[in-house]
Amino acid sequence: MKLFHLRENPLDRLNFWTAVTVLAILLILLFIVYPFSHLLIRSFVMENGSISFAHYAEFFQSKYYLHTLFNSFMVSASATVLALLIGLPMAYFTARYRIIGKSIVDHLCILAMLSPPFIGAYSWIVLLGRAGVFTRFAEDTFGLSLPSIYGFSGILLVFTLKLFPYVYLYVSAALQSMDASLEEAAENLGTSGWRRFREITFPLILPTILSAALMVFMTSLADFGTPALIGEGFRVLPVSIYDAYMSELGAGNTAFANVLSVVVVVFALLVLLLQKKALAGRDYMMSGLRPMKRKTLSGVRSVLVALGIYFVAFLAVLPQLTVAVTSFVKTSGPVFLPGFGFESYAEAFGKMSDAILNSFLFSLSAIAIMVLSALLISYLIVREQSRASTLIDMMVMFPYVIPGAVLGIMLSSTFNGMPLPLTGTAFILILSYVIRKLPFTLRSSIGILYQIDRSVDEASISLGVTPVKTFFRVTARLMLPGVMSGAILSWIATMNELSSSLILYTGGTQTISVAIFNEVTSKAHFGTAAALATILTAATVLSLVVCRRLAGGKIEL
């Protein structure tokens, strides 16, 4: 008896995935390559329309701007080092030893990641500002003057406590995935203690450490809200870019803002290339078939380690707690009054309801586009490997190194008129979110697709199901938990996005993040800002819980 094998029609596969490839390339050219090229070209255009390197010469000859570049590097590098110094020991002790309440520590660190850094800056102003709670308490009770929260030290404090959870969570996962036999074999050969960690454990987790360090560095380099709130005289590039753009906007020529934008993108790319070079040849696979067994610390050491970990986790989540508490305190502008109430929430929902609604609508729209795009592009990269798919992968990841303020300038200046007059619309905000946050969802989609055997697709096709239907009915469903893991990160980042929104928004497209920033900086309405910040944090936490429940707990950050 003959067995007939139903072969897929090559034309079906060719037509669909060729169309996806062409469409992806066209959209990348239109919304990523063209805006950046426009930004680059405009950086050479002078006020009289001539082409010149004058603005670049002015930048590199200016001590002010070179000092600003140095400041950006120093604060980002310092925050990265401190995040590593805090996150690595925490990850090591929680992965290697039994720490009571480890899950609580994990959840506190995740919670610390769920709000934008500028919320932390606002909270520390409330606590340690010139009229802060701790500042007044120290002065009134002990006659002490606490160090200023403003400037380099304040920015560094906010970045470190906000970003060390990336190191902790990433490295903790890497340590837990290590096979116990690796360290056992080293111990049998006489390598133990610090030497075993230095020669065996550390090289294995180094790629994860470098990836986490890159995320901390890039996030702190791109952040606008924190230095804008508490930087005062300490200038960094994102703030300088925003100020230059807003001051030049009325003159009709934003060339110097474009120069600053190009410089910060090139600087970020150099850091990314250095990280990739450091990772070259260090991609180790660990099966985790025999995970390491946690040991028990005894005596004083166990108490000291646990207290240290709890203290750091508490400091990380203190800004969220501060915001939540102060949102119920009665206020009069920047002054907190005795008593509690819901006046701040009433004002937030009464005057800022459009901003709240906009944040949810824009973020949901962006996430829907990101999930579909990540599903299709990841399939191109993993299953339909070609030069075109490799190029798509590189270009989609390029916005990862572009600060939000730069992306906002790119899109605003490029689509300010015909043939695509998008500036001032809700679509340009959604577009900026998709461009900048898609890499999170795409990387997780690629990771999960590598774990799905090709035979699953082939079995469906052999039963007569077309490749397109197989993708949407079988492959996409199997990918969904991994895709949603990245989508959750993209959702959180989108809801919290400030720098690009601040440049692209209009009166009718204001978001929660922009409203919070304006309430603190322009109006000094601390109560309303605290209420909006609490709503933002609660929304992101609730979103994470709902998505994990819907996915049966399969979604992990």
Salt bridges, closest charged atoms under 4 A:
GLU8 OE1 - ARG13 NH1 3.41
GLU58 OE1 - HIS55 ND1 3.93
ASP106 OD2 - LYS102 NZ 2.80
GLU183 OE2 - ARG96 NH2 2.96
GLU183 OE1 - ARG196 NE 3.99
GLU184 OE2 - ARG290 NH2 3.02
GLU187 OE1 - ARG196 NH1 2.90
GLU199 OE2 - ARG195 NE 3.08
GLU199 OE2 - ARG198 NH2 3.59
GLU232 OE2 - ARG130 NH2 2.93
ASP243 OD2 - ARG235 NH2 2.39
GLU347 OE2 - LYS351 NZ 3.50
GLU384 OE2 - ARG13 NH2 2.79
ASP393 OD1 - ARG443 NH1 2.70
ASP457 OD2 - ARG383 NE 3.44
GLU497 OE1 - ARG436 NH1 3.05
GLU497 OE1 - LYS437 NZ 2.96
GLU519 OE2 - LYS523 NZ 3.17
GLU519 OE1 - HIS525 ND1 3.22
GLU556 OE2 - ARG548 NH2 3.54
